[in-house]
Amino acid sequence: MSENESQGKKETVSPTVLYAIMGGLLFFGTCNTIVMKLQDEEKVDDKGTKFNHPYFQCANMFVGEFMCLFVYFIKIACRKYRAKKSVDDDGNEVMQIPLSPGAEQAEDLELNTSINPFLLAIPASFDICGSSLMFVALTMCAASVY
């Protein structure tokens, strides 16, 4: 298959894979809610005081999400290591890093793909506020209502 034919072909996800992903999201989201509620119900001393630290739970969740950055950096390093080498017009070797289909299309259309990292602070702050409020709500009601 030529390069032009492969670019015109749309990549689709099979329904089986799609339903497996949706089922996994539902399953692990439910597990997350149940584990957090069980943590809230845990007694921490002999007097029967329950663990009531929703902000600590939220901070732990974001530390876990932050750890995903390390996996991302390892992935980028592996891609650079395994990148294909080609020769440019001057005879110099040039590394070609494989891109995702969306990044390839953006490169073909010459779109600006650089973004100011501080713009990500806006949705991140909403995520922190929303997650904190959800964990506070989980301490006050049943997990099924949450």
Secondary structure, 3 states (H helix, E strand, C coil): CCHHHHHHCCCCCCHHHHHHHHHHHHHHHHHHHHHHHHHHHCECCCCCCECCCHHHHHHHHHHHHHHHHHHHHHHHHHHHHCCEEEECCCCCEEEECCCCHHHHHHHHCCCCCCCCHHHHHHHHHHHHHHHHHHHHHHHHCCCCCC
